[in-house]
Every structure is written in C-alpha cells, then in structure tokens.
Amino acid sequence: MASQAQNIRLNAYTNYVFDEGVDSYYSSTNYFNGKIRGGLLWGLGAEFLTNPNYGIEVLYQRQDSDGPATYYNGGLKNKDFKIGIDHIFLGFNRYFKTGNPKIEPYTGLMAGVSVFSLKNADPGERSSATKFGYGLRGGVNIWASNKVGIKLQAHVISAAQAFGGGFYVGTGGAGVGATSYSSFWQFGVGGGLTFKLGK
C-alpha cells in the first residue's frame, strides 16, 4: 500500500480565465448575444500515476461569473445573468523528463461534464444545463521538496453546444430543438499546488 500511495498526488488549482463571447442566432425573433466574464476558476484533483510518465486524474473545477446578454424574448431585452459553472472531468496527463528532477513539464487532456447554472433565471427559463465538456492544458510542476510542488499552467476548456436560446431565455418554446447553439471556449492561466502522498 505504501508503494501505491507514492503514485497518488493531490492537486489544487487556481486559474484566471478570460472573457468568452457566446451567441446564438436562429431567426430575428430567436437569438441572443452575450459573454461570460472572466475571473477565478478554482479546482481540486486526485491523480494516480500509472507510471512516472502518465497520470489519470479525477478533477473538479468551479467558476462563478456574470453573463451580460442581449436577447429577443417577446421583444428586445438586456440582462446580466449570474452564472455558476461546474466542470467534472477525467484528466489524462503526460509528464516529460528533464535534466533537472525538480522541473516536470506536462500536457493533458480532460473530458467529462460541464454544468451551467443560472442563479437569476426568469420564470419559464431553464435554470441549468449539463453538457459534454473537454479541455487541453500544459504546464510545469516545480518541486520545492520531495512532497510539495508548485504548478504553473495554461488551459482551454470547451463545452459543446453550451448555450442556446432555451438555456438563457426560453425563446424556443416547443421548437427549442431547432435553435442554433454556441460552443463555449474559455482560456485560462494560473497554477496551484501538487502534493505527493506516501513515504
């Protein structure tokens, strides 16, 4: 068990994510245009290294943001939505050896679900949507000791068809399936800490 514990890492993340525009246009009476404001994206992960070069990580990330939008719903309207975004991902990480054991570059793929929640939805609007989410990341672990490292990384996260008329403003009614959608691409930079378990 001690040998297995040496292959487990706990990761804590703090990232700044940038503004991302979202829009959907199906017709002159069924559209919206807006953005998700950037801010803090934090997260926690538990990672198992299958060997020194590869790791599998279960990862949770959270962002709270504002989403100002212009949309058509029985007339032209503007609203500043309060949005919560939860990402639950399975990550696959690839580590690279360097001449310095304290420097550990990595790249990774993430895939799972992204849950978007509106905190101030109007009556008749959907207040949440769960979509397929995925992302790419790259960075470096700088080991300050045998057990504790500092993470520096950049990433991009996407949620396919994350925003449509039905999610924001309910304009589609029974025909919401025909509404066009806007995918969500959000870039971020930041870092965090990584901890090796075991002796």
C-alpha positions, 0 to 999 in steps of 0.5 A: 500500500505504501508503494501505491500511495507514492503514485497518488498526488493531490492537486489544487488549482487556481486559474484566471480565465478570460472573457468568452463571447457566446451567441446564438442566432436562429431567426430575428425573433430567436437569438441572443448575444452575450459573454461570460466574464472572466475571473477565478476558476478554482479546482481540486484533483486526485491523480494516480500515476500509472507510471512516472510518465502518465497520470489519470486524474479525477478533477473538479473545477468551479467558476462563478461569473456574470453573463451580460446578454442581449436577447429577443424574448417577446421583444428586445431585452438586456440582462446580466445573468449570474452564472455558476459553472461546474466542470467534472472531468477525467484528466489524462496527463503526460509528464516529460523528463528533464535534466533537472528532477525538480522541473516536470513539464506536462500536457493533458487532456480532460473530458467529462461534464460541464454544468451551467447554472443560472442563479437569476433565471426568469420564470419559464427559463431553464435554470441549468444545463449539463453538457459534454465538456473537454479541455487541453492544458500544459504546464510545469510542476516545480518541486520545492521538496520531495512532497510539495510542488508548485504548478504553473499552467495554461488551459482551454476548456470547451463545452459543446453546444453550451448555450442556446436560446432555451438555456438563457431565455426560453425563446424556443418554446416547443421548437427549442430543438431547432435553435442554433447553439454556441460552443463555449471556449474559455482560456485560462492561466494560473497554477496551484499546488501538487502534493505527493502522498506516501513515504 
